[in-house]
Amino acid sequence: MRFALCCNDANKKQFFRRLHQPASQMMPAKNSISKSFAPSFWVGHREFISVGLMVCGYLRQPIEQGSLRVNIAIAIIDASEELNLKILREIQLAYLMGADYFIFAVNELHIGHLKESKFKKVSEKYRAFAQKMGAETIHFIPVSILHDDNILHASKKIPWYQGPTLLKHLNNYSLRDNDYSKKPLRILIKKDIQVKVEACEADNPSETYFGFIASGILNKGDVVQIQPRGKKNVVTRVFLLNNEVKTATAGQNISFALQESIEIYTGDIISSIDAAAEVADHFEATLIWLSDESLLPGRQYGLKICEQTVTATVTNIKYEVNTNNLEHLPATNLRFNSISCCNIKTSKHIPFDNFKDNNWTGFFTLLHQKTNDVLGAGFLRFALRRSHNIYIQNTDINKAARANLKRQQPRVIWFTGLSGSGKSTIANTVEKKLHQLGMHTYILDGDNIRHGLNKDLGFSDEDRVENIRRIAEVARLMTDAGLIVLTAFISPFRSERQMARELFSDGEFIEVFVDTPIELAEERDPKGLYKKARNGELKNFTGIDSPYEKPDNPEITLKTSQNSAEELAIQLCNFLQNTQ
């Protein structure tokens, strides 16, 4: 049984100390980490495991435990009439993580001082919040943790309460549909399970696969489906540790053999035929943002689910949840500890389940693409209809045919640098030289694009990300047409330039860093923008009050402080000719 304890640190310590009383019916588990704190305890023959909540960016504990399912939420609230905002947030997190049984312990130092009327007022406020959140089974108990009133033993100090103790409520909880062996079969293919191959050889060792049964039961002879590709196969042998068995169940690491040899990859899911996982690349999800760095729609992140990591973007923040009152608020980005409903697009189709149906296959984390730091955690709800209804239409005339007709190699030459660095001037000069050589080219210039395609965008970080996303997609279409495309945009963020690069084949994306010291760019200031920014008339101006992230490894760097635009254009043309 898994529970989340929602309370302040002092009450948490007192609660777990209570478990160590010699005569306690609650016995701490063997793996308790100190004498004053037990992460789990036993009530009779049932173990209750404390699950860490995703608060203040702390996500390591639940990830290492492997399963984020929470059955019970125990909230210890002070007997005051004010709602505790921290506890409200933790209650929401517990609900998102699957809690379906809520126990509110209204704590008073000396329980005899707690009036029934005050208890009811506090209970009504928290009950209203929990019901609005969606909770159905809600219980309230007047307690004194310090003196063990209604925790383990019934208190005789308040005759107006004759209900169960907290221990009794825990005993009354039934698992309902949380027995994972009774759920549809889900085997997660994993690399990190160490099993001796010689101990589980099939007729051909290459046909032996390793996985973890997240849910369901696997029997020898079962017909299964390998997802996301949907291929069917028959299980011919099942091994548990060093022994061949006929049946394996949820929670076990196994190896198995299939009737037909087939390629299976880390992150694939083996499902039952009659209740397969969904497969999609666009989802609605609940997302908890755990980073000081804001989430920006359109920016690329790593999405880790079921042992695999794919590239993903948040395409739309539908709303952010006000954790104080559960209202839905509009949002263009997500800040630290935000809870939101988002649409998420992945770079390829992945198998999944609704988190409420299966937390192993419905939970994901968002990662920083370079550092792999956890930035957010989420719960998949369902696939968006467009994920199943939109297909790529193949055509007979492809990029190669168009390029051959033009007798050139399609490329995108991506100029990046500060405002006033000379990007547009150099790009224009390069295009003239390519045009004289008979090349088919087109310039996408930042200012020109904002008069049309991107006229709805401003200069916030969110809009800058979307600006570059649209340009990268347009440039990709133009290279598909066989053109050489020159883009002249500040494109200040590395992550968006990397996103653009990944749209193209190897050798097609040429990042050109127009390296100009900000002092020189400000001295030139052809449009008077730096002056306005310095005077506070222009907000979010790159280099002044908005950052510019220099490229780490551009294909070529052009130093405008040392050479003229003409000289740099020749330098770039020579580079292009030598790298064809």
RAWODA-V56664 format. One record per residue. N is the residue number from 1. PSI is psi in degrees with one decimal (999 if undefined). OMEGA is omega in radians with two decimals (999 if undefined). Layout:
# RAWODA-V56664
N,PSI,OMEGA
N,PSI,OMEGA
This chain:
# RAWODA-V56664
1,134.7,-3.05
2,130.6,-3.11
3,153.6,3.04
4,130.0,3.13
5,114.4,-3.08
6,105.0,-3.12
7,177.5,3.08
8,169.1,-3.04
9,-37.7,-3.11
10,-46.5,3.13
11,-33.8,3.12
12,-44.3,3.14
13,-42.7,3.13
14,-38.9,-3.13
15,-47.4,-3.10
16,-29.4,3.04
17,-36.6,-3.13
18,-28.8,-3.10
19,-15.9,-3.05
20,10.2,3.08
21,138.5,-3.09
22,-38.0,-3.07
23,11.9,-3.04
24,138.8,3.02
25,-15.4,3.07
26,117.7,-3.12
27,131.0,3.12
28,145.4,3.11
29,160.9,-3.09
30,-25.8,-3.07
31,20.9,3.09
32,142.0,-2.94
33,-10.1,3.06
34,172.4,3.14
35,-17.4,-3.08
36,-1.9,-3.09
37,124.9,3.10
38,119.1,3.11
39,-15.4,3.10
40,163.0,3.13
41,167.5,-3.13
42,139.8,2.95
43,104.2,-3.01
44,-123.0,-3.13
45,12.7,-3.08
46,130.0,3.11
47,132.9,3.07
48,119.4,-3.05
49,127.6,3.12
50,128.4,3.14
51,127.7,3.11
52,140.6,3.11
53,155.7,-3.14
54,79.8,-3.10
55,139.9,3.10
56,36.4,3.05
57,3.9,-3.06
58,103.8,-3.06
59,-7.1,-3.00
60,-44.6,-3.04
61,-53.5,-3.11
62,-33.4,3.12
63,-42.8,-3.13
64,-29.2,3.10
65,-18.6,3.04
66,-39.2,-3.11
67,132.1,-3.10
68,7.2,-3.12
69,131.2,3.03
70,129.9,3.10
71,-43.8,-3.00
72,140.8,2.98
73,123.7,3.07
74,114.1,3.14
75,121.7,3.08
76,110.8,-3.06
77,143.0,3.11
78,150.3,-3.09
79,55.5,3.03
80,163.5,-3.06
81,-7.0,-3.13
82,139.6,3.09
83,136.0,3.09
84,113.4,-3.02
85,-35.2,3.12
86,-42.7,-3.14
87,-36.1,3.10
88,-43.2,3.12
89,-42.5,-3.12
90,-34.6,3.08
91,-42.2,3.11
92,-42.1,3.13
93,-41.9,3.11
94,-40.6,3.12
95,-44.3,3.11
96,-32.6,-3.11
97,9.4,2.96
98,2.1,-3.11
99,132.0,3.11
100,9.7,-3.10
101,115.2,-3.02
102,124.2,3.09
103,117.9,3.09
104,113.4,3.11
105,107.5,-3.13
106,106.9,-2.92
107,129.8,3.06
108,135.8,-3.09
109,-50.7,3.05
110,104.3,-2.96
111,-25.2,3.12
112,-19.1,3.13
113,-8.4,-3.08
114,117.6,3.12
115,148.1,-3.14
116,-38.7,-3.11
117,-40.7,3.12
118,-41.3,3.10
119,-42.2,-3.12
120,-38.1,3.13
121,-45.9,3.11
122,-44.1,-3.12
123,-41.6,-3.12
124,-39.7,-3.13
125,-47.5,-3.12
126,-32.3,3.10
127,-43.1,3.14
128,-41.4,3.13
129,-46.7,-3.10
130,-39.2,3.13
131,-38.8,3.09
132,-33.0,3.12
133,-29.3,3.14
134,-0.8,3.14
135,144.2,-3.12
136,-45.6,-3.11
137,107.3,-3.02
138,129.8,3.13
139,146.0,3.10
140,135.8,-3.12
141,128.3,2.99
142,128.3,-3.06
143,162.7,2.83
144,106.4,-3.11
145,-39.6,-3.08
146,-39.5,-3.05
147,11.6,3.11
148,40.8,3.03
149,115.4,3.11
150,18.7,2.99
151,-69.7,3.07
152,-31.8,-3.07
153,145.6,3.13
154,140.2,3.14
155,141.1,3.08
156,6.9,-3.05
157,-13.0,3.13
158,89.0,-3.07
159,-17.8,-3.12
160,-12.0,3.08
161,118.8,3.13
162,15.0,-3.07
163,-177.5,-3.09
164,157.0,2.99
165,172.9,3.09
166,-40.4,3.10
167,-41.8,-3.13
168,-41.0,3.11
169,-40.3,3.11
170,-39.9,3.10
171,-30.7,-3.09
172,-13.3,-3.06
173,133.7,3.07
174,146.9,-3.05
175,-18.6,-3.13
176,-120.5,-3.05
177,24.7,-3.06
178,8.8,3.05
179,105.7,-3.01
180,-15.5,3.07
181,-19.7,-3.13
182,-3.5,3.12
183,165.4,3.10
184,148.8,-3.08
185,129.6,3.02
186,112.6,3.05
187,122.4,3.13
188,121.0,3.12
189,125.6,-3.03
190,150.7,3.09
191,-25.8,-2.90
192,10.5,3.09
193,119.8,-3.08
194,108.0,3.09
195,134.2,3.14
196,120.4,-3.09
197,-39.1,-3.07
198,-21.4,-3.13
199,-9.9,-3.09
200,36.8,-3.11
201,137.0,2.93
202,-170.3,3.11
203,-32.3,3.07
204,117.1,-3.08
205,-26.0,-3.12
206,-13.6,-3.13
207,8.6,3.12
208,127.0,-3.08
209,157.3,-3.09
210,139.6,-3.12
211,177.1,3.12
212,128.1,3.12
213,103.3,3.14
214,-34.4,3.13
215,159.2,3.09
216,-173.4,-3.13
217,136.5,3.10
218,127.7,3.11
219,145.7,3.00
220,131.3,-3.11
221,-7.5,3.13
222,141.7,2.97
223,124.9,-3.07
224,168.6,3.14
225,130.9,3.13
226,118.6,-3.09
227,145.5,0.40
228,-3.9,-3.01
229,-18.6,3.03
230,10.4,-3.12
231,142.7,-3.11
232,151.5,-3.13
233,170.4,-3.12
234,132.7,3.10
235,118.9,-3.09
236,-28.8,3.13
237,148.1,3.11
238,133.0,-3.12
239,134.9,3.07
240,112.5,-2.98
241,-121.1,-3.10
242,8.0,-3.01
243,137.4,3.02
244,132.8,-3.10
245,164.6,3.09
246,-25.8,-3.04
247,141.4,3.01
248,154.9,-3.01
249,175.3,-3.08
250,137.5,3.12
251,0.3,-3.07
252,140.3,2.97
253,131.3,-3.04
254,166.6,2.83
255,153.9,-3.07
256,159.2,3.11
257,149.2,-3.13
258,156.7,-3.12
259,-41.5,-3.13
260,135.6,3.10
261,133.4,-3.07
262,148.0,3.10
263,125.1,3.09
264,137.2,-3.02
265,154.7,3.03
266,130.3,-3.09
267,-16.4,3.05
268,160.3,3.10
269,132.7,2.99
270,120.7,-3.07
271,160.1,3.00
272,150.2,-3.08
273,-41.4,-3.02
274,-11.7,3.14
275,66.6,-3.10
276,157.3,3.04
277,157.7,3.04
278,156.6,3.07
279,126.6,-3.10
280,172.1,3.07
281,9.4,3.11
282,124.8,-2.97
283,159.6,2.84
284,137.2,-3.07
285,154.7,2.92
286,128.2,-3.05
287,133.0,3.05
288,120.1,-3.07
289,125.4,-2.97
290,17.3,-3.07
291,150.6,3.03
292,-25.8,3.09
293,124.4,-3.06
294,145.8,2.99
295,134.2,3.13
296,122.8,3.07
297,140.7,-3.13
298,-20.1,3.11
299,146.7,-3.13
300,137.8,3.06
301,166.4,2.95
302,135.1,3.09
303,116.6,-3.12
304,124.7,3.12
305,134.0,3.07
306,48.3,3.02
307,-0.8,3.09
308,154.4,3.09
309,127.3,3.12
310,162.8,3.06
311,139.5,-3.10
312,154.0,3.02
313,145.9,2.97
314,112.4,-3.08
315,-23.8,-3.11
316,130.8,2.97
317,106.3,-3.06
318,-41.4,3.05
319,157.5,3.00
320,143.2,-3.11
321,125.6,2.98
322,108.1,-3.03
323,-8.4,3.12
324,-32.4,-3.07
325,3.8,3.09
326,11.5,3.08
327,150.8,3.09
328,125.3,-3.08
329,142.9,3.04
330,148.3,-3.13
331,141.1,3.06
332,-14.6,3.03
333,172.1,3.13
334,134.0,3.12
335,174.8,-3.10
336,128.4,3.09
337,15.2,3.07
338,145.7,2.99
339,130.0,-3.03
340,168.3,2.97
341,123.6,-3.03
342,159.0,2.89
343,134.2,-3.07
344,133.2,3.13
345,131.4,3.11
346,160.3,-3.06
347,-15.2,3.07
348,165.2,3.13
349,137.9,3.12
350,148.4,3.06
351,145.8,-3.10
352,169.4,2.98
353,159.6,2.95
354,133.3,-3.08
355,-35.8,-3.12
356,-24.0,3.11
357,-34.9,-3.11
358,107.4,-3.05
359,-22.6,3.11
360,-40.1,-3.05
361,6.3,-3.14
362,-1.9,-3.13
363,142.7,3.10
364,162.7,2.99
365,148.5,3.02
366,132.9,-3.03
367,151.4,2.98
368,132.0,-3.01
369,-27.9,-3.13
370,-44.5,-3.02
371,-16.0,-3.05
372,14.8,3.04
373,143.1,3.08
374,122.0,3.13
375,-29.2,-3.10
376,166.7,3.12
377,147.0,-3.05
378,169.6,-3.08
379,116.2,-3.12
380,138.6,3.12
381,-61.0,-3.12
382,163.7,3.07
383,140.2,3.05
384,146.6,-3.05
385,-35.5,-3.12
386,-23.9,-3.13
387,-29.0,-3.11
388,-15.5,-2.99
389,-4.6,-3.10
390,128.6,-3.10
391,159.5,3.05
392,125.2,3.12
393,114.7,3.12
394,143.7,3.13
395,157.9,-3.08
396,-34.6,3.12
397,117.2,-3.07
398,-174.3,-3.10
399,-44.1,-3.10
400,-40.7,3.14
401,-39.8,3.14
402,-39.8,3.13
403,-40.0,3.11
404,-37.8,3.11
405,-36.9,-3.13
406,-8.8,3.14
407,48.8,3.12
408,163.2,3.08
409,117.0,3.12
410,136.6,3.11
411,159.8,2.91
412,124.5,3.11
413,105.1,-2.94
414,100.6,3.09
415,130.8,3.07
416,144.1,-3.14
417,174.1,-3.11
418,160.6,2.98
419,133.1,-3.13
420,8.4,-3.12
421,-21.9,-3.13
422,15.2,-3.11
423,-53.8,-3.07
424,-38.7,-3.13
425,-47.1,-3.13
426,-42.5,3.13
427,-41.6,3.13
428,-41.8,3.14
429,-41.7,3.11
430,-42.7,3.14
431,-40.3,3.12
432,-41.4,-3.12
433,-40.8,3.10
434,-38.1,3.12
435,-40.3,3.10
436,-25.9,3.11
437,2.1,3.11
438,15.6,-3.14
439,148.8,3.10
440,114.5,-2.99
441,167.5,2.97
442,138.0,3.09
443,129.8,2.95
444,109.4,-3.08
445,140.6,-3.05
446,-49.5,-3.12
447,-42.1,-3.11
448,-41.5,-3.12
449,-34.1,-3.12
450,-7.3,3.01
451,-12.6,-3.08
452,-92.6,-3.04
453,-41.5,-3.04
454,29.4,-3.13
455,-14.0,3.13
456,-2.0,-3.06
457,145.3,3.07
458,-145.7,-3.06
459,21.2,3.01
460,165.6,3.11
461,-40.2,-3.13
462,-44.1,-3.12
463,-33.7,3.09
464,-39.7,3.10
465,-46.8,-3.14
466,-36.3,3.11
467,-48.6,-3.11
468,-35.6,3.11
469,-45.8,-3.13
470,-43.4,-3.12
471,-42.7,-3.13
472,-39.2,3.13
473,-39.7,3.09
474,-43.6,3.13
475,-36.9,3.12
476,-42.3,3.11
477,-38.5,-3.12
478,-37.7,3.06
479,-32.1,3.06
480,-27.4,3.08
481,-1.1,3.09
482,9.8,-3.06
483,160.0,2.89
484,117.0,-3.01
485,130.3,3.06
486,122.8,3.14
487,130.1,-3.14
488,91.7,-3.11
489,147.1,3.05
490,-43.9,-3.10
491,72.4,-2.92
492,-18.9,-3.00
493,133.0,3.13
494,-40.6,-3.05
495,-37.5,3.14
496,-33.6,3.06
497,-36.1,3.07
498,-40.3,3.08
499,-44.3,3.11
500,-44.9,-3.12
501,-40.8,-3.05
502,-10.1,3.08
503,-13.2,-2.99
504,158.2,3.09
505,163.9,3.11
506,132.4,3.10
507,-7.4,-3.11
508,-24.9,-3.05
509,115.4,3.14
510,106.9,3.13
511,121.1,-3.11
512,111.2,3.11
513,111.3,3.08
514,94.9,-2.97
515,106.5,-3.14
516,123.0,3.07
517,142.3,-3.08
518,-30.0,3.11
519,-40.6,3.13
520,-41.5,3.11
521,-39.5,-3.14
522,-32.5,3.10
523,-38.2,3.11
524,-59.5,3.09
525,59.8,-3.05
526,-25.1,-3.09
527,2.3,3.14
528,19.3,-3.05
529,-38.1,3.14
530,-40.3,3.13
531,-44.5,3.11
532,-41.3,-3.13
533,-41.1,3.11
534,-31.4,-3.14
535,0.5,3.13
536,9.8,-3.12
537,-16.8,-3.08
538,114.4,-3.09
539,159.2,3.08
540,42.1,-3.13
541,125.5,-3.07
542,130.4,3.13
543,-18.9,-3.14
544,-67.3,3.11
545,16.2,3.04
546,136.1,-2.97
547,154.3,2.91
548,124.9,-3.11
549,110.2,-3.10
550,146.5,3.09
551,143.7,3.09
552,-46.0,-3.08
553,68.6,3.11
554,155.4,3.09
555,-34.5,-3.14
556,143.8,3.09
557,130.5,3.11
558,117.6,-3.11
559,105.4,-3.05
560,-13.2,3.11
561,-12.1,-3.06
562,-22.8,-3.07
563,158.7,3.08
564,167.4,3.12
565,-39.5,3.13
566,-45.6,-3.14
567,-39.5,-3.14
568,-35.5,3.10
569,-42.9,3.10
570,-42.5,3.11
571,-43.5,-3.12
572,-40.9,3.12
573,-39.6,3.10
574,-41.2,3.11
575,-44.6,-3.12
576,-41.0,-3.12
577,-37.4,-3.09
578,-13.4,-3.10
579,13.0,3.10
580,999,999
